[in-house]
Amino acid sequence: GSARSDYYDRQSVIPDKVKNRIPANVDLIYWDYYHEEREFYSEWISRHRALGHEPIVASGIWTWARFWYDHQQTVKTATPCLEACRREKVRELFFTMWGDGGSFCEFDSALAGLTWAADLAYGGKGADTDVARIFQVVCGGDLAVQLIPCSLTIRLPQAGGDHPLLSPSTILWDDPLLGIGWQSRLAHGNGFWKGILAQLRETYRQLQPVAGDAQVADLDYATCLCRVLIGKLEFQLEFLPAYAERDRQRLEHLQSRNIPAILNSLSDLQKAFRRQWLRRNKPSGMEVVQIRLAAQQTRFAETATRLGELLDGKIDRIDEMDLRRNDLEIHTEQKKRHKPKIRLHQRNCPTPKESYRIIGACFSGAH
């Protein structure tokens, strides 16, 4: 029906021949956990009914691509969905909890969202005080405490009321030398990462008193993650100017203090991830995130080795850092009154045409 294969394409038209081939004994499910307008949900419920079936509606408790349940996103999308279902007299609704990207979410954190959604579905208003009381009785925990780690998924202020997200994944999986995730946000300005660091420090401050609480969800998992994120940002904010200026004292401190602290935090996160995973899952799948975390540990160990080689004079540059021209130029420009701007080395690289010739020669066996 859609020319661009888009499930939510308002221009799509389902041909009658397709409608007529839908078996009578199947249920049609309307999947939608993205839209924030009640009218859209109502329209799509009507479109599903036009296919000759009463739809089942699938909303979502946001756990996918998240380390902790995302309450704000759930409220923004599930509220209009429930309102539309009530207005359109939908008979059946359920809530999904996906695990895209490695299922690294602490899924017990979604109990807060399920409690909120149940209250709203059964005629409540989803008010914090009401939901907190139900959550305490049913789950045995403090709702406000369980919602603290939701702020690990950061909303970025933007004109027009839209708030794009910064996932902890951008920081956690970023390579300490390549800094691809770091560079992807340079357009936001020099102070962007300092602002993110301040928000994470505030979340960590709130988490510290409850870090050992695993009565509902494992808050130590969120605390360990927050500590790793803070350590990685602090490292980058110090590493970039220290390398650009070849500040020996600061580079030595990064090698001997910052990196070991990050490695310890990653080790704690490994243990916390394993604990919360095995609390409800079989081991299958756990290796995906364990391998990713181990890669971070290896890359920070490599960064320490490379810094040692630089400090000992065995190398005169770190190639990956010299490729981060925008990062380095920002910091050298800020310090140019105090330090001479370093010259960045660029090796001779083949042109695209030469690269294709070299690759072709390799596959053909020529040398």
Secondary structure, DSSP 8 states (H G I E B T S, - for coil): --TT--TT-TT----HHHHTTS-TT---EEE-SS---HHHHHHHHHHHHTTTS--EEEEE---TT-SS--HHHHHHHHHHHHHHHHHTT-S-EEEE---TTT--S-GGGGHHHHHHHHHHHTT----HHHHHHHHHHHH-S-HHHHTGGGGGSEE---TTS---EE-HHHHHT--TTT-HHHHTTGGG-TTHHHHHHHHHHHHHHHHGGGTT--SSS-HHHHHHHHHHHHHHHHHHHHHHHHHHHT-HHHHHHIIIIIHHHHHHHHHHHHHHHHHHHHTTS-STTHHHHHHHHHHHHHHHHHHHHHHHHHHTTS-S--HHHHH-HHHHHHHHHHHTTTS------------HHHHHHHHHHHHHT--
